[in-house]
């Protein structure tokens, strides 16, 4: 998706998802957020063992 429009959030809501917030992010910010989420998941998996 190249550009956000309000229809995007509406489509998610029609599919059953709840849209709480919409933030504009650069590709770099998206990448960093994904890396950080992945690290947190791995850390939680290690704690659960």
CORSUL-V23708 format. One record per helix or strand. SS is the DSSP state (alpha for helix, beta for strand). FROM is the first residue (numbers start at 1). TO is the last residue. Records with the same first field share a line. If there is no record, write none. Layout:
SS->FROM-TO, FROM-TO
This chain:
alpha->6-14, 27-48
